[in-house]
Amino acid sequence: MSNDFELSRRKALAALGSIGVASAGAGLGTSAYFSDQETFENNRLVAGELDLKVDWEEHYSDWSSDEDDGDLEILMEEPDDTGMYRRFPAGATDATVGQNPIWVLAEDVPQFMDNTAIDSLPDTDNNGSAEFPTDQMADDGMSSCELLNTVDVGDDDDGLSSDLRTNNDVTGSGDPLINLQDVKPGDFGEVTFSAHLCDNPGYLWMNMPGGLTESENGVTEPEADDPDETDGEASGELGETIETALWYDFDCDNLPDLDGRPVDLLAIADVSGSIDEGEMDTIEGAANEFVDELPQDGSVEAGFMTFNGPGEGPDLEDRFEGINLQVPIGSVSQFFSGGSPSVGQFLPEQGAGSTPMSAALNIGRRYLNDASRSNAQKVILLVTDGGPNYPDTTYSMDATVDPDGQIYDNTPSDGLNDDISSLDEQNETEDEADDIDDDGILTFTVAVGTANPEFEGSQTLPTYLENSIATSVNEAFDATLAGNTLEGIAQDIGLRIATIAGGANGGNGPAEPFIFTGTLAELESFLTANNGLGQPLDSDPTTETRDCYNPGMVHCFGFSWWLPADHGNEVQSDSVSFDIGFYTEQCRHNDGEGMNNAEVNPEETDA
């Protein structure tokens, strides 16, 4: 990396660009603005819950030598083939970046992000990068919402903050989180906020409680001589010169995806005996919603596999016994009939047999690797209502991936085929999921039941899928939560797939739409509008209507800032600090306009 600084200012900065709101701990909007559905249970009127949790990952770059750890290819001039590189700052344009943006070779971007990570929650490794799931989640059978329930980002003596938030020579428990005090031209940073609605669907806003806190901090001699210095400006010029960008970070990768890549998807559906006729109808309806979300321009190709194993249940056609490729990977149009989605033709009326999840993932992975296009992002979508439970036997699937066809088989070794999903069966299936991750396949999971058969150990099906099978908590979905629907989950996952393929926004604009671009001062006006509620967010910004956010899934938003390199002494000694906050209200009985004339109280948003 050329033109770098030998001394990293990250070593001297207390804390930078992240979240400092009660929603990270207590849940802004959970009690102050609570108004949820009521239901009759055992002749009692019981109020529902609305609970918002937030975590984050933060990055800071000052072009110092430690950002090149790992011999990365980082250029200070635009490369001939820009398609092989990622330009930083994230979200910057030619008009706003000023001089000398950084170009990082695409394959080096993950390491560059690790090198510039300074603060996150949760982060038990204490390396600045967010860690989901944590060992605590897997050991105690906790979901991400349950883990975040234990988090207190304040300066309390409960020990939880130091355990779960990065605590190093850059940041620490109780530090303010957005506090830019030593910014130099060319510096940039990024934060990804991850919002979790833990109980019921809700509308969501992003805001800036209290606005900007700015200070000139005196005027140095070179600052006074700068022609851009404004006389008598007590707040300084930093807010007017720092550029920012906000975007919907659907894949939670800390970067705005401007272009897509082809996607090859294999949906794997559990058709075991615990799925009755009504549940099968629900799965069929959700599957129709899902394929209707997928672009049909060739950017996405999809296949469909069902799996079950020996066990009691109704006699079904042979195609629904064992592991079967119902639809080979190909055009999305093959799931349609007469112009409408028609996935039901590939499903049985109801399930039968056991749940050989281990073999299904093994065979699905190998088939997907063989059948997918060389330049495609490979994706597995696993839908199940039960944990792994199967006999030790050979499972096979006929699949045509070449003119001669091919037979895939697998014999899992640790199955018991009883009424319990044993730890051995869970661990063997988790090993298959690890192989899927190693192959670069993105795995989404959908839990349509809590645990059937009964789980051995502390986990339930949703927490097991989140902690052990899905690529990360960002790809784990739970249809069992109150107020959730399988159709809503199907739409959310369909949007994620379309985004990866560049199909979000109907192919118009970036794959991940921007919420805002402009100076930090302009962002203040944007996020303090609507009586302090800020800006309404949309779970599907590709449609004209505003949609609620479903619970039990992760929703990410990227925020980047940068001080253009063509600014100089006029910002010497200037400082600015601010909070990014979130507000939520229930969807039921509300229209998303804000409840009870509620205003965001800055005193409730201290870090």
C-alpha positions in Angstrom: 0.0 0.0 0.0 1.6 3.3 -1.1 1.5 6.7 0.6 0.6 5.2 3.9 1.0 6.5 7.4 3.5 4.7 9.6 1.6 5.5 12.8 -2.1 4.5 12.9 -4.3 7.1 14.5 -6.7 4.3 15.3 -4.4 3.6 18.3 -5.2 7.1 19.7 -8.9 7.4 18.9 -11.3 6.6 21.8 -14.3 5.6 19.7 -15.6 6.2 16.2 -18.8 6.0 14.1 -21.2 3.4 15.7 -24.3 3.2 17.7 -25.1 4.8 21.0 -28.8 4.3 21.6 -30.9 2.4 24.1 -32.1 0.1 21.4 -28.8 -1.7 21.6 -29.6 -2.7 25.1 -33.1 -2.0 26.5 -34.9 -1.7 23.2 -35.9 1.9 22.2 -39.6 1.7 21.5 -40.3 -1.3 23.6 -41.7 0.4 26.7 -41.9 4.1 25.9 -43.9 3.5 22.8 -45.4 0.0 23.6 -48.8 -0.7 22.2 -49.2 -4.2 20.9 -51.8 -6.8 20.1 -54.0 -8.4 22.7 -55.1 -12.1 22.6 -57.2 -14.3 24.7 -55.3 -17.2 26.3 -57.0 -19.4 28.9 -59.7 -16.8 29.3 -57.1 -14.1 30.1 -56.4 -11.0 28.1 -52.6 -11.0 27.5 -50.7 -8.2 26.0 -48.1 -9.1 23.3 -44.6 -7.8 23.2 -42.6 -5.5 20.9 -38.9 -5.7 21.5 -36.1 -4.1 19.3 -32.5 -5.1 19.8 -29.5 -3.7 17.8 -25.9 -4.8 17.3 -23.2 -3.4 15.1 -19.8 -3.7 13.5 -17.6 -0.6 12.9 -14.6 0.1 10.6 -12.1 3.0 10.4 -9.5 3.6 7.8 -6.7 6.2 7.9 -4.4 4.6 5.2 -2.0 3.3 7.8 0.4 0.4 7.3 -1.6 -2.0 9.5 -4.4 -2.0 7.0 -2.2 -3.8 4.6 -1.5 -6.8 6.9 -1.6 -9.9 4.7 0.1 -8.3 1.7 -3.2 -7.0 0.2 -3.4 -5.4 -3.2 -4.5 -1.8 -2.4 -4.1 0.9 -5.1 -4.2 4.7 -4.8 -5.0 5.1 -8.5 -8.0 3.8 -10.5 -7.1 0.4 -12.0 -7.5 -0.4 -15.6 -10.1 -3.2 -14.7 -12.3 -1.6 -12.1 -14.5 -4.7 -12.1 -11.8 -6.6 -10.2 -11.6 -4.1 -7.4 -13.8 -2.5 -4.7 -13.5 1.3 -4.3 -13.5 2.8 -0.9 -15.0 4.8 0.9 -18.1 2.7 0.6 -20.9 4.6 -1.0 -18.7 7.4 -2.3 -19.1 8.9 -5.8 -16.6 10.7 -8.0 -18.2 14.0 -7.0 -17.9 13.4 -3.3 -14.8 11.3 -2.7 -12.3 14.1 -3.5 -8.8 12.9 -4.4 -7.3 9.5 -4.0 -10.0 6.9 -3.3 -8.6 3.5 -2.3 -9.1 0.5 -4.6 -8.9 -2.9 -3.0 -8.6 -6.1 -5.0 -12.0 -7.9 -4.6 -10.6 -11.1 -3.2 -8.7 -9.0 -0.6 -11.8 -7.1 0.6 -12.7 -9.5 3.5 -9.1 -9.2 4.9 -9.2 -5.4 4.5 -12.5 -5.3 6.4 -10.9 -7.4 9.2 -7.8 -5.1 9.3 -10.0 -2.0 9.6 -12.5 -3.4 12.2 -12.3 -1.5 15.5 -15.5 -2.1 17.4 -18.5 -4.5 17.4 -21.1 -6.1 19.5 -21.1 -9.0 20.2 -17.4 -9.6 20.0 -16.1 -12.2 22.5 -13.0 -12.6 20.4 -12.2 -8.9 21.1 -11.0 -8.3 17.5 -13.4 -5.7 16.4 -15.4 -8.0 14.1 -19.0 -9.0 15.0 -19.3 -12.6 16.1 -22.6 -14.4 15.4 -23.2 -16.9 16.7 -21.2 -16.8 19.9 -20.2 -20.0 21.8 -22.5 -18.8 24.5 -25.4 -19.0 22.1 -24.6 -22.6 21.0 -23.8 -23.8 24.5 -26.9 -22.3 26.1 -29.3 -22.7 23.2 -29.7 -19.0 23.0 -31.1 -17.1 20.0 -29.6 -13.8 18.9 -32.4 -11.9 20.6 -31.9 -13.8 23.8 -28.2 -12.9 23.7 -28.8 -9.3 23.0 -31.3 -9.2 25.9 -28.3 -9.6 28.2 -26.3 -6.8 26.7 -25.9 -3.5 28.4 -23.9 -1.0 26.4 -23.8 1.5 29.2 -21.0 1.8 31.8 -22.5 -0.6 34.4 -20.6 -3.0 36.6 -22.4 -6.1 35.4 -19.5 -7.3 33.2 -21.7 -8.0 30.2 -20.5 -5.1 28.1 -16.8 -6.0 28.5 -17.7 -9.6 27.6 -19.8 -8.8 24.5 -18.5 -5.6 23.1 -15.0 -5.0 21.7 -12.8 -3.7 24.5 -9.3 -2.8 23.2 -6.9 0.1 22.9 -9.4 1.8 20.5 -12.7 1.4 22.2 -14.1 0.1 25.5 -17.2 -0.4 27.5 -19.0 2.8 28.2 -17.1 4.9 25.5 -19.1 7.2 23.4 -19.5 5.6 20.0 -19.6 8.3 17.4 -17.0 10.8 18.4 -14.8 12.1 15.5 -12.0 14.1 17.1 -8.9 13.6 15.0 -10.2 13.2 11.5 -7.7 13.9 8.6 -8.6 14.5 5.0 -8.9 11.0 3.3 -10.0 9.2 6.5 -13.2 7.2 6.2 -15.3 4.8 8.3 -18.3 2.5 8.1 -20.8 1.0 10.5 -23.3 -1.7 9.9 -26.3 -1.7 12.2 -28.2 -5.0 12.7 -31.8 -4.6 14.0 -33.7 -7.5 15.5 -37.4 -7.4 16.1 -37.8 -10.1 18.7 -41.5 -10.6 19.2 -43.9 -9.1 16.7 -43.9 -7.3 13.4 -43.1 -3.6 13.5 -42.6 -0.4 11.6 -39.0 0.9 11.9 -37.4 4.4 11.7 -33.8 5.5 11.8 -33.0 8.8 13.6 -30.4 11.0 15.1 -31.4 11.7 18.7 -30.3 15.2 19.8 -28.7 16.0 16.4 -25.1 16.9 15.9 -22.8 18.2 18.7 -20.1 20.3 16.9 -17.2 22.4 18.1 -14.6 24.6 16.5 -12.2 23.9 19.5 -10.4 27.1 18.8 -8.7 28.2 15.5 -5.1 27.3 14.8 -2.9 29.7 12.8 -3.0 27.5 9.6 -6.7 27.1 10.1 -7.2 30.8 10.2 -5.2 31.3 7.0 -7.3 28.7 5.1 -9.6 30.5 2.6 -12.4 28.0 3.4 -12.4 28.9 7.2 -15.6 30.6 8.2 -15.1 33.5 10.6 -17.2 33.3 13.7 -18.4 29.7 13.1 -18.4 28.3 16.6 -19.4 24.9 15.5 -16.6 24.5 12.9 -16.8 23.2 9.4 -16.5 19.5 9.9 -20.3 18.7 9.7 -20.5 20.5 6.3 -17.4 18.8 4.9 -17.8 15.1 6.0 -19.8 13.1 3.4 -22.1 10.3 4.4 -24.1 7.5 2.9 -26.9 5.2 4.3 -28.1 2.1 2.5 -30.1 -1.1 3.0 -27.4 -3.7 3.6 -29.6 -6.8 2.8 -26.7 -9.2 3.1 -25.1 -7.5 6.1 -21.6 -7.4 4.5 -20.8 -3.8 5.4 -20.7 -2.7 1.8 -23.3 -1.3 -0.6 -23.7 -3.9 -3.4 -23.9 -1.9 -6.6 -24.0 -4.8 -9.0 -25.2 -8.4 -8.7 -23.8 -11.8 -9.7 -25.7 -14.9 -10.9 -27.3 -17.0 -8.2 -27.8 -20.8 -8.4 -30.3 -21.9 -5.7 -31.2 -25.3 -4.3 -34.3 -25.3 -2.1 -34.4 -28.4 0.2 -37.7 -29.1 1.8 -38.4 -31.5 4.8 -41.4 -33.7 3.9 -41.1 -35.9 7.0 -44.1 -37.3 8.9 -44.4 -34.4 11.4 -45.7 -32.2 8.5 -49.4 -32.6 8.3 -51.6 -31.6 5.4 -52.3 -28.1 6.7 -48.6 -27.4 7.2 -47.9 -28.7 3.7 -50.5 -26.2 2.3 -48.8 -23.4 4.2 -45.4 -24.4 2.8 -46.8 -24.5 -0.7 -48.3 -21.0 -0.4 -45.0 -19.6 0.9 -43.0 -21.4 -1.8 -45.3 -19.7 -4.4 -44.6 -16.3 -2.8 -40.9 -17.1 -2.8 -40.5 -18.0 -6.5 -42.7 -15.0 -7.4 -40.0 -12.7 -5.8 -37.2 -14.2 -7.9 -36.2 -12.5 -11.1 -36.8 -14.5 -14.3 -34.2 -12.8 -16.4 -31.7 -15.7 -16.0 -29.8 -14.0 -13.2 -31.2 -16.7 -10.8 -31.5 -20.4 -11.6 -33.2 -22.7 -9.1 -33.8 -26.3 -8.2 -36.0 -28.1 -5.7 -35.2 -31.2 -3.5 -37.4 -33.0 -0.9 -36.1 -35.3 1.8 -37.5 -37.8 4.3 -36.5 -41.2 5.6 -37.9 -44.5 6.7 -40.6 -44.3 9.4 -44.3 -44.5 10.0 -46.7 -42.5 7.9 -49.1 -42.6 5.0 -48.1 -44.4 1.8 -46.9 -41.8 -0.7 -45.7 -41.9 -4.2 -42.2 -43.1 -4.7 -40.9 -39.7 -5.5 -41.6 -38.5 -2.0 -39.7 -41.4 -0.3 -36.0 -40.7 0.5 -34.1 -37.8 -1.1 -35.4 -36.7 -4.4 -34.6 -34.0 -6.9 -38.0 -32.8 -7.8 -36.8 -30.0 -10.1 -33.2 -29.8 -11.4 -31.4 -26.4 -11.3 -32.6 -24.3 -14.2 -34.8 -21.5 -15.1 -37.2 -20.0 -12.5 -40.0 -20.4 -15.1 -40.1 -24.1 -14.5 -41.9 -23.4 -11.1 -44.7 -21.6 -13.0 -47.8 -23.0 -14.7 -50.0 -20.8 -16.8 -48.1 -17.7 -15.7 -48.6 -18.3 -12.0 -46.3 -19.9 -9.4 -47.2 -23.6 -8.9 -44.8 -25.3 -6.5 -47.5 -27.5 -5.2 -47.1 -29.9 -8.1 -43.7 -30.9 -6.6 -44.9 -31.4 -3.0 -46.8 -34.4 -1.4 -50.2 -33.8 0.3 -48.6 -34.5 3.6 -45.3 -35.7 5.0 -44.1 -39.2 6.1 -41.0 -40.8 7.6 -38.0 -39.4 9.5 -35.7 -36.4 9.0 -32.3 -37.3 7.4 -31.1 -33.7 7.4 -27.4 -34.8 7.4 -27.7 -36.8 4.2 -29.9 -34.1 2.5 -27.3 -31.4 3.1 -24.5 -33.7 2.0 -26.2 -34.7 -1.2 -27.5 -31.2 -1.8 -24.1 -29.7 -1.5 -22.5 -32.1 -3.9 -25.2 -31.7 -6.5 -25.2 -27.9 -6.2 -21.5 -27.8 -6.7 -21.7 -30.0 -9.8 -24.8 -28.4 -11.3 -24.2 -24.6 -10.7 -22.6 -22.1 -13.1 -19.0 -21.3 -12.5 -19.5 -17.6 -11.8 -22.7 -18.0 -9.7 -23.2 -17.5 -6.0 -24.4 -20.9 -4.7 -27.3 -20.9 -2.2 -29.1 -23.6 -0.2 -32.5 -22.8 1.3 -33.4 -25.4 4.0 -37.0 -25.5 5.2 -37.8 -27.9 8.1 -40.1 -28.4 11.1 -37.8 -30.8 12.9 -34.3 -31.5 14.0 -32.1 -34.2 12.4 -33.4 -37.7 13.3 -32.8 -40.7 11.0 -31.6 -44.3 10.9 -28.2 -45.4 9.7 -28.9 -46.3 6.1 -27.9 -45.2 2.6 -29.8 -42.3 1.1 -29.4 -41.7 -2.6 -30.6 -39.3 -5.3 -30.6 -39.5 -9.0 -29.7 -36.2 -10.7 -28.9 -35.2 -14.2 -26.0 -32.8 -14.3 -24.6 -34.1 -17.6 -25.8 -36.3 -20.4 -25.0 -39.5 -18.5 -26.7 -38.5 -15.3 -25.3 -39.1 -11.8 -26.3 -40.8 -8.6 -25.4 -39.2 -5.3 -25.5 -41.1 -2.1 -24.6 -40.7 1.6 -24.8 -42.9 4.7 -24.8 -40.9 7.9 -23.3 -42.8 10.8 -24.8 -41.3 14.0 -28.5 -41.6 13.4 -30.9 -43.4 15.9 -34.4 -42.9 14.3 -36.1 -42.6 17.6 -38.2 -39.8 19.1 -35.3 -37.6 20.0 -33.0 -35.5 17.8 -29.8 -36.7 19.6 -26.6 -34.6 20.1 -24.8 -37.0 17.8 -27.3 -36.4 15.0 -27.1 -32.7 15.6 -23.3 -32.7 15.5 -23.1 -34.9 12.4 -25.5 -32.5 10.6 -23.5 -29.5 11.8 -20.4 -31.0 10.2 -22.2 -31.2 6.9 -23.1 -27.5 7.3 -19.5 -26.7 7.9 -18.5 -28.4 4.6 -21.2 -26.3 2.9 -19.6 -23.1 4.3 -16.2 -24.3 3.2 -17.5 -24.6 -0.3 -18.6 -20.9 -0.3 -22.3 -21.8 -0.3 -24.7 -19.4 1.4 -27.2 -21.3 3.5 -30.6 -19.9 4.5 -32.7 -21.8 7.0 -36.4 -21.6 7.9 -37.8 -23.1 11.1 -41.5 -24.0 10.7 -41.6 -25.8 14.0 -40.0 -25.5 17.4 -38.7 -29.0 17.9 -40.1 -32.2 16.4 -38.9 -34.7 17.5 -37.8 -33.5 20.9 -34.2 -32.0 21.0 -31.5 -33.5 23.2 -29.6 -30.7 24.9 -30.5 -27.0 25.4 -31.4 -26.1 21.8 -34.7 -25.7 20.1 -35.0 -26.1 16.3 -34.9 -22.3 15.6 -31.8 -21.8 17.8 -30.1 -24.9 16.3 -30.7 -23.8 12.8 -29.5 -20.3 13.6 -26.4 -21.4 15.5 -25.3 -24.5 13.6 -26.8 -24.7 10.1 -27.4 -21.2 8.6 -24.3 -19.4 7.3 -24.9 -16.7 10.0 -27.8 -15.4 12.0 -28.5 -13.1 9.1 -29.6 -16.1 7.1 -31.7 -17.8 9.8 -35.5 -17.3 9.8 -38.0 -18.4 12.4 -41.7 -18.9 11.4 -42.7 -19.9 14.9 -42.6 -16.4 16.4 -45.9 -14.6 17.2 -47.1 -12.5 14.4 -44.7 -14.0 11.9 -45.9 -15.7 8.7 -44.1 -18.1 6.4 -45.3 -16.1 3.4 -43.6 -12.9 4.9 -40.4 -14.9 5.4 -40.5 -16.2 1.9 -40.8 -12.6 0.5 -37.9 -11.5 2.6 -35.6 -14.3 1.5 -36.7 -13.8 -2.1 -35.7 -10.2 -1.9 -32.3 -11.2 -0.5 -31.8 -13.6 -3.4 -32.9 -11.0 -5.9 -30.5 -8.5 -4.4 -27.5 -10.8 -4.7 -28.4 -11.3 -8.3 -28.8 -7.5 -8.9 -32.5 -7.9 -9.4 -33.7 -5.6 -6.5 -35.3 -2.4 -7.7 -36.3 -4.3 -10.8 -32.7 -4.0 -12.1 -32.9 -0.2 -11.8 -30.3 1.5 -9.5 -28.0 -0.3 -7.1 -28.7 -3.8 -5.9 -28.9 -2.5 -2.4 -30.8 0.9 -2.5 -29.4 4.0 -0.8 -31.4 5.6 1.9 -29.4 8.9 1.9 -26.3 10.5 0.5 -25.0 13.9 1.4 -23.0 15.8 4.0 -23.2 15.1 7.7 -25.0 18.3 8.3 -27.6 17.3 5.7 -27.9 13.9 7.3 -28.7 15.7 10.6 -31.7 17.3 8.9 -32.7 14.1 7.3 -32.6 12.0 10.5 -34.2 14.5 12.8 -37.3 15.1 10.7 -40.8 13.9 11.6 -40.8 15.3 15.1 -37.5 13.4 15.9 -38.7 10.0 14.7 -36.4 10.4 11.7 -36.8 8.5 8.5 -39.2 5.6 8.0 -37.5 2.4 6.8 -39.0 -0.2 4.5 -38.5 -3.9 4.7 -38.9 -4.0 0.9 -37.8 -0.7 -0.6 -38.3 -2.1 -4.1 -42.1 -1.6 -3.9 -44.1 1.6 -3.7 -45.8 0.7 -0.4 -44.1 0.7 3.0 -43.8 -2.7 4.5 -43.4 -3.8 8.1 -40.4 -5.6 9.4 -40.9 -9.2 10.4 -39.6 -10.6 13.7 -37.1 -13.4 14.1 -34.8 -12.2 11.3 -31.9 -9.8 10.9 -32.3 -6.4 9.2 -29.0 -4.6 8.4 -28.3 -0.9 7.5 -25.0 0.4 6.4 -23.7 3.8 7.3 -20.4 5.3 5.9 -18.7 8.6 6.3 -15.5 10.1 4.8 -13.6 13.4 4.9 -12.8 14.1 1.2 -9.1 14.3 0.6 -9.3 17.7 -1.1 -10.2 19.5 2.2 -7.5 21.0 4.3 -6.8 23.3 7.2 -10.3 24.7 7.7 -11.3 21.5 9.6 -8.2 21.5 11.9 -9.2 20.9 15.5 -12.9 20.7 14.7 -14.9 17.8 16.2 -18.4 16.4 15.9 -20.3 13.7 17.7 -23.8 12.2 17.3 -26.0 9.1 17.9 -27.7 6.9 15.4 -31.0 5.6 16.8 -33.9 3.4 15.9 -37.6 3.6 16.8 -40.2 0.9 16.3 -43.9 0.6 16.7 -46.2 -2.4 16.2 -47.7 -3.0 12.8 -51.1 -4.1 14.0 -53.6 -1.2 14.5 -51.0 1.3 13.3 -50.3 3.0 10.0 -46.6 3.7 10.4 -47.1 7.4 11.0 -45.8 7.4 14.6 -47.8 6.8 17.8 -49.2 9.3 20.4 -47.2 12.1 18.9 -44.2 10.4 20.4 -40.8 12.2 20.2 -37.4 10.6 20.6 -35.9 11.6 23.9 -32.1 12.0 23.7 -31.8 11.3 27.4 -33.1 7.7 26.6 -30.4 7.1 24.0 -27.2 7.3 25.9 -24.6 4.7 25.2 
